[in-house]
Amino acid sequence: MPTTRQLAAARGFVAKHGAPSRAVVENIGLAGARVVLVGPDGAMGDVLVAGTDAGAALVDAVEDLEAAEWDSETVKTVKIGAAHRRKMAGR
């Protein structure tokens, strides 16, 4: 079950970046799961939860948040800027 804070974070993302937003639930092992949020404006965010079941429950509980996979439509929606690319490259 997602916490109040996790729900607020996901709802805040949808409110800021538009509806419907997409959510990809990724298992990250013992740490739980990462729910990657993708707004229709191309923004990305994430919420860490206890596991994939909690991630699915988070998606179900947030209006205008749709379960997604890293398919071509989701990937094409993401807009990654130069600063984020440098950060991911460790620069």
Protein Blocks (a to p, Z undefined) as FASTA:
>chain_A
ZZfklmmmmmmmmmmnopadddddddehjnopadddddfkopacddddfblklmmmmmmm
pghiacddddfklmmmpccdfklmmmmnoZZ
